[in-house]
Amino acid sequence: MKADSSFWHEVAHLAASSSIVIDRPKGSAHPRYPEVIYPLDYGYIENTRANDGSGIDAWLGTHSREDKTLTGILCTFDTLKGDAEIKLLIGCTDDDVRIIRDFHSDMYTLYISNPMLGTI
């Protein structure tokens, strides 16, 4: 199947041009589960709205300070909450993606790498 380039272009543009609020910095504890520590910066895209009413979630990887390239999208499904979400992965290395997927290991996840990398 051919990638829908307009989708990837628009999401990549959103990631590159928007402010990202880091409300859970690397090394901080989850607000409800203090034993869960965030391995990378985590937050949301300012002035957006996801299905849960908050901003679109974003993980910032190792290279995100100098490069806001959209690496891919992580789709999560939490069977306990009956909740599905997407999370943008920005400036992530392959190791960062593995770390993020491990962080969400208690959920079902689907990682979709940006097929437009190198062409956007």
Residue pairs with C-beta under 8 A, 6 or more apart in sequence:
3 115
3 116
5 116
5 119
8 70
8 114
8 115
8 116
8 120
9 116
9 120
11 70
11 73
11 88
12 69
12 70
12 114
12 116
12 120
14 45
14 48
14 56
14 88
15 45
15 58
15 68
15 69
15 70
15 88
15 90
16 68
16 69
16 70
18 45
18 46
18 47
18 48
19 45
19 46
19 47
20 43
20 44
20 45
20 46
20 58
20 60
20 68
20 90
21 43
21 44
21 45
21 46
21 55
22 41
22 42
22 43
22 60
23 42
23 43
23 44
24 30
24 38
24 41
24 42
24 43
25 38
25 41
25 42
26 38
26 39
26 40
26 41
27 37
27 38
28 37
28 38
29 35
29 36
29 37
29 38
30 36
30 37
30 38
38 103
39 99
39 100
39 102
39 103
40 59
40 60
40 61
40 62
40 96
40 99
40 100
41 59
41 60
41 64
42 57
42 58
42 59
42 60
43 55
43 57
43 58
43 60
44 50
44 54
44 55
44 56
44 57
44 58
45 55
45 56
45 58
45 88
46 55
47 55
48 55
48 56
49 55
49 56
50 56
50 57
50 85
50 86
51 84
51 85
52 83
52 85
56 86
56 88
57 85
57 86
57 87
57 88
58 87
58 88
58 89
58 90
59 74
59 87
59 88
59 89
59 90
59 92
59 96
59 100
60 90
60 91
60 92
61 71
61 89
61 90
61 91
61 92
61 93
61 96
61 97
61 100
62 91
62 92
62 93
62 95
62 96
63 69
63 91
63 92
63 93
64 90
64 91
64 92
65 91
66 91
67 91
68 90
68 91
69 90
69 91
69 114
69 117
69 120
70 88
70 89
70 90
70 114
70 120
71 89
71 90
71 91
71 92
71 96
71 97
71 113
71 114
71 117
72 89
72 92
72 97
72 111
72 112
72 113
72 114
73 86
73 87
73 88
73 89
73 111
73 112
73 114
74 86
74 87
74 89
74 100
74 101
74 104
74 109
74 110
74 111
74 112
75 84
75 85
75 86
75 87
75 109
75 110
75 111
75 112
76 84
76 85
76 86
76 87
76 104
76 107
76 108
76 109
77 83
77 84
77 107
77 108
77 109
78 84
78 106
78 107
79 107
79 108
87 100
89 96
89 97
89 100
89 111
92 100
97 111
97 113
101 109
101 111
114 120
